[in-house]
Amino acid sequence: MKEVVLINGKQQSQLSVFNRLTQFGDGLFETCVVKNAQLLFWSAHFSRLEKGRKQLKINRISEQQWLKDIAKALLIAKLEQAVVKVVLSRGQSMRGYGFEADIEPTRLVIVSKMPDKILSEYTLSVCNSGYANHQLLSNIKHCNRLEQILARSDLRADECIMLNDDGWVISVTQGNIFAIKSGVLLTPSLEKCGIAGTRRAVILKIATALDLQVKVGILTLQALNDCDEIFISNSIIGIKSVTAINEKCFDQHTITRQLAQALEEKLR
């Protein structure tokens, strides 16, 4: 099946060269999952989209309009299990970074089938490049993903760990990273850079419900390597165990499996 693409509610896949998404990556996106015809965690995705929209001062598209477009694209695709990517562009303008206050935003909805194969576990390396600390853009899922693209350009494992300017662990290229040490769940602070995935908040709540202590803060590579269990997450893969970081192997996955099972139960 080919992807179904809607631009401003119409089935088409060509975007003007004058669109600021094309010129500057001036926009935001969210990647959602549809399971059994249900759009999962939409409220969290839309909330993050709105947060980014306000911060970048992009004119608003109503939630009802997004849901209408998504429903239309899913109907055309005839899928009950799917990946739905929504993209909000600031709109069209001529040359230059400036834009008019009343510029009309462009909305895109892309529906694809779920990946045929999702790894059951992951190996990690450390990326050759990472994040620049930039609090203004931290936790905004903007369309400038050059940091992740560069990080994945020399991938030596299933995924790789991205560090910030201080050398601290932030995430993997396509998800958040977590660790278990002596029954405590650790995950990096994303105050300076990185993106808090929609599953991240859910995982932290699940951990608390399972009586795990949760610590969000600075996480170094050495501290990560000293942990008992490592796992990563995103909206498509859910929770997946990490079996190795470079040559260091991790063979404990007990708490990771408990968290993964609890997350899966929330999705039923």
N, C-alpha and C positions, 0 to 999 in steps of 0.2 A: 504493500500500500504506500502510495506517495503521501507526503504530508499535505494536510489541508491548511491553506493560508487565507486568512481574511485581513484585508486592510480597510479600516474604517467600515467594517461590516460587509464588505464586498469580497467575493472570492477572486483573488488575484495575488500575484507574488512579485510584482515589479514596483520598486520604490523610486521616486524621483531622485535624481542626482542632487537636487536642491534641498532635499530633506536633511535636516540637521543631524539625523541619525546616521546618514550616509557620510556627511561632511565631517562631523566632529564626534560621533558616538554620543550625541547629546540626547540621552534618554535613560530609561530604567527598564528593568525586566524582572519577571518572576517565572520560575519553573514549577508547575503544579503537577500533581498526579490525580488521575481519575481511576477509582477502583470500584468495580461493580456499579458503574454509572454515577458514582458519587464523587464530587470534587472535594478532595481532602484538604483540610486546614486552610480553606479559602480565606477565612477571616484574618488569619495571621499573614497570609500573602498580601491581601489587599491593604492591611494596616501598614505593612512595610513599604508597599508601593506608594501609599499616601504620604508616609513620612518622608520618603525620598523626593516625591513630587513637590512637597512644600519646601524642602530644603533647597532644591534646585530651581524653585519658582516656575514650575511648569504648570500651565493651566489645567484645570481639573476635568476628568472624564468620570461620570457617575459610576458607582458600583453596579447599578442596574444595567447600564450600557455594556459594561464588561461581561456581566453574566449572560446577557442576551447574545453577545457575540460568541462567547464560549459555547453556549447551548447550540447555537446555529452550526458552529464548526464541528462539534461532536456529532450532530445529526447527519451532517454531510459525510463525515468520516465513518459513521456507523460503528463506533467503538465504545465498549463499556469499560475497557482498561486502556488508559492512554496517558501520554505526557502532554501537558498543555503549557505552552510558553506564551506569556503575554508581554508585549513590549509597548512602552509608552514613549513616543518621540515628542520632542518639543514642537515639531512641525517643520514647515518649509520657510526658508529665507534665502536671500542672495548671499554673496560673499561677505566674510567678516563674522566676528564672534557676536556682535550685537544682534538684538532681536526686538521686535515690537511687543508692547505689553499685551496686545490682544491676539497674538499669534495662535492659530488654531492647532491643537495637538493632533498627532497621528497615532492611532491605536492599531496594533497588530496582534492577531491571535494565530498561533501555529499549533496544530494538533498532529502528533505523531503516535505511532503505536509504541507500547512499552518495549524496552530493549529485549531482544530474544534471549540474551544471556547476561546475567548479573553475577559477578563473582561472589562466592560464599565467604571468602576471606581475602585479605589484602596483605601484600608486602609493601613496605615504604622505603624510600630513600630520602635524602635531604636535597631540596632543590638548589640549583646553582644560583638562582636569584629569588628574591622575596618581595616583601611589602615595604614601601616607604611609609613612615609614620605620617598620617594625614587625618587628624581628628575631624576636619570639616566633612570629609567624604567617608569616614568610617561608618560601617553598617548601612551604607546606601548601596543598593544593588544597581549601580549605574552601568551603562553599556561600554565603558572603557575598561576592558578586561586584559590589558596588555601585560599586567603583572603575572596573571595566571597563565597567559599564553607563553610568555618567556619561560616561566617556571616549568611548564610541561614540554618545552622544546627539547630538553635533554633528559627525558624520563628514563630512569634506570630500574624502575620497579613498577608495581601496579599503580602506585600513587606516590606523591612526594610531599614532604613537609616544607611549608613556607615559613620563614623566619621574618622578623621585622628588622628595622635598623639597629636595634639593640641586641640582636642575636637571639631573641626569645621566640619560642614556638608560638605560632598564631593559628595555623590551620593546615589542611591539605589543599590542593588546588581546587577541588570540587566538593568541599565539605568541611565540617568541623571535626576536631580531634578531641578525644577524651582519654583519660587514663585512670586506672585503679591502683591505689597504693595503700596497703593495710586496711582495706575496707572503706577508704575515702575516695570519692569521685573528684578528679581534678580536670579542669578545662581552662584554657587560656582566657585571660581578659581580652576583650576586643575593643577596648576604649580608644586605642590609638589607630587601629587598622583592622581589616578583616570584616567578615559578615557573619552575623548571628543567624544561622539557618532556622527555618521554621520548626524543625524537629529538635533543635537545641534546647529551647525553653521547655518543651514537652519532656525531654529526657531528664532535665534537671528536676522537674516536678516528680517524675516517676522515681528517680533516685531517692528523693526525700521521702516519698511514700513507702519505699522499701527500707527505710531507716538507715540509708547511707548518708554519711556526712558529705556535704558538697563544698568544694573550695574553688572559687573562680579567681584567678590571679596570674602572676608571672609563672611561666613554665619554661624551664631551660631544657635543652637537649639532654644534658646529663641527668636531670631529674626525670625526664620522660623515659630514658633508658633504664633507670632504676626502678620503674614501676612494675607491678605484677601483671597488669592487663592493659592493653591499648585497643581502642576501637575508633572508627570514624563513622560519620553519618551524613546523609543528605536526603532530600525529599524522594529521590528515586530508589536509592539502595537501602534506605532505612538505617539499621545499625549493622555494621560488619566488623568482625574481629580483625585485628592486625596480628599476623604471625611472625613478622620480622621487620626490624628497622636496620637496614644495611645487613651486617653480619649477626646482629643481636636477635636471638629468637625469643618469642613469647609463646609459651604453651599453656598458659592458664587463661581460661575464657568463661569461668563459671558465672561471675557477676555480669559480664557482657551478655551472656545468653539470657539471664534473668531480665535484664533491661530490654533486650530485643523482643523477648516474648511478651513483656508488658506493653511495649509499643505496638506490637502486632495486634494485641487484643483491643487496643484503643481504635484500631483501624477497621475492626469487624463491624 
